[in-house]
Amino acid sequence: MTLQTALENEDTTAPLISIEGLTKRFAGRGGRTVHAVEDVSFAIRRGTTVGLVGESGSGKTTAGRAILRLIEPTAGKAVFDGIDLFTLPERQMRAYRQRLQIIFQDPFSSLNPRMRIDAIVGEALDARGFPRGEKRRARVAELLTLVGLSPDHARRYPHEFSGGQRQRIGIARALAVEPDFIVADEPVSALDVSVQAQVLNLLSDLQQRLGLTMLFISHDLSVVEYLCDEVVVMYLGRVMERGPARQVYADPRHPYTRALLATAPVPDPTAKRVHVPLAGDIPSPLDPPSGCVFRTRCPHAIEACAKAVPPTETVGDNHAVACIRHRELAAA
Amino acid sequence: MTTLPADTILSVRDLRTWFTTKRFTAKAVDGVTFDLKRGETLAVVGESGSGKSVTSLSIMGLVSKPGGIAGGEILFRDRKERVHDLAQLTPKGFRAMRGREIAMIFQEPMTSLNPLYTVGDQIGEMISLHEPVSRQEARKRALEMLKHVEIPDAENRLDDYPHQMSGGMRQRVMIAMALACNPSLLIADEPTTALDVTIQAQILDLLRRLQKQFGMSILFVTHNLGVVAEIAHEVVVMYAGRVVEQAPVNDLFARQKHPYTKGLLACTPHAKRDITEAGVRKALYSITGSVPPITDLPPGCAFAPRCDLAVEACRAVPPALMEAGAGRLSRCLRSNEL
């Protein structure tokens, strides 16, 4: 085997980061425990984007932050490039942080209003020991151009920019250290629809040009379907279903995924509506239901669903579902 | 007295709501005209800064200083068939109108619910404010309303405080409160924006059903075209304080007569259209630039700087809202080319 084919093999098959049994619990009031993320596992192959979808309270944001250890995980592994990030002492973790970056939802609160754009983007370069001076200015200019801004913008302050432009600055900052892996936490949710598309096109373009590996956290199913290779569906801290995006959207196996896809409004007044939307609310993570956490809202729940947490079963190439009735439901 | 077609409950005519300070005048709403038919839902769609919320606040008489209605009429037909111009109404006149004739629900129910009172008390207060009812009667009616909005175990939730409820439940309480006096017009300003999709579906479903049951007309303000497709009969699209397009919902989604509406629909990702059979992602259509600040609009069409179709004439004078096919309007010089 030549080196070239070896590299190609690695590129397409080996995960860059693999999350195993990720769990994050917080101490709640009165000695109770908030089960924010429970036993979440998935892998992201190099150069691909995985979408993490779920409603508020599903634990998707907590999962994203725990993977980067912006909050300390309670249990589990995050094997990145062969090393478990969760076991690294903070000092060594710091060296890894440059390779792991995050883009935040709110472009208004995530940029320091007192810093000029060159300082915001350059700060990341400093952390990497990038020399100051002309070379640094050139690199900032290059980054701004990369995200569709002008190098002249470097001397301005965040308030001089629109929401979409600020999100571009956030992306430039994340890309400054040439990270291997980016967590994008609802990066377009705060933007107006007409501006969302610009930022999505930018992310898509950067994915292709730089071969970015990304965890894309979103509640917007159509955005995830468009941008992601694979999708992980979370509900109340647990993974309900995961698989290649096209397959999951075309043939959702978990009742929750089905409900989510059926209730998302489509811009077509002639489309058939679901007349029985999912009943009730997401239960409190302080007191998640026994067995399958979705059973209290599931139209197909039976007694057995309350007994044990459903095992994750493979239903197709890389496609897995955590529902004990998935087979009968698929047949029905 | 001003006249209003019999099937029309609300007619906004050339409404101008401006915010004037020493330094500038922001024409947040500048010449907005539309009619809402009895028992129907009219959606007002736009992005931030389009003036859609200021329009709804103007109708409710809730625009505060330095803002004010600078011109135009807001004709409203009450349940006794009397026509009022809300633009001329005194604060006292509005108090009699709000709640009883016109009610409003907002995006974040927590800002409009009082955290110190139970939901039962708040709905009851709404009723006793407008109708001569006893405490007991008000409580009974409040319970009825909670049942109408399908709050499970309503008897026991009556004495809950807002913080004990989920976002979806609070929005139901808001709807119960709004409909408690059976108003003929409900103004819903982004009522599902803060909610998750599964909860949003429940609330839209509920509004549709309550409309059938109570027959109220709904003015539904939103930025989400998916939601518009689900709930509206008629759609008004706003941009930079003006109506740019108006059409019945099916016509609008079938064919857009303004480049802005067309762009809005094209730039929402839609895998069937934007990903090829082979799985290759196509670039999304995107509208360049961003919404201009309302204090610094271009001289011609406000959308011209972002428009692919803009020609010299578009930049010269603001185009008028013109007929663009049966029952529809467009503020675009080139609408017949679309």
Interface residues (C-beta under 8 A of the other chain):
Chain A: E55 S56 S162 G163 G164 Q165 D192 V193 S194 V195 Q196 A197 Q198 L200 N201 S204 D205 H219 L221 S222 V223 E225 Y226 L227 R246 Y249 A259 L260 T263 A264 P265 V266 P267 D268 P269 T270 A271 R273 V274 H275 P277 L278 A279 G280 D281 I282 R297
Chain B: E47 S48 P152 S166 G168 M169 D196 V197 T198 I199 Q200 A201 Q202 L204 D205 H223 N224 L225 G226 V227 V228 A229 E230 A232 V249 N250 F253 G263 L264 L265 C267 T268 P269 H270 A271 D274 I275 G279 R281 A283 L284 Y285 S286 I287 T288 S290 V291 R306
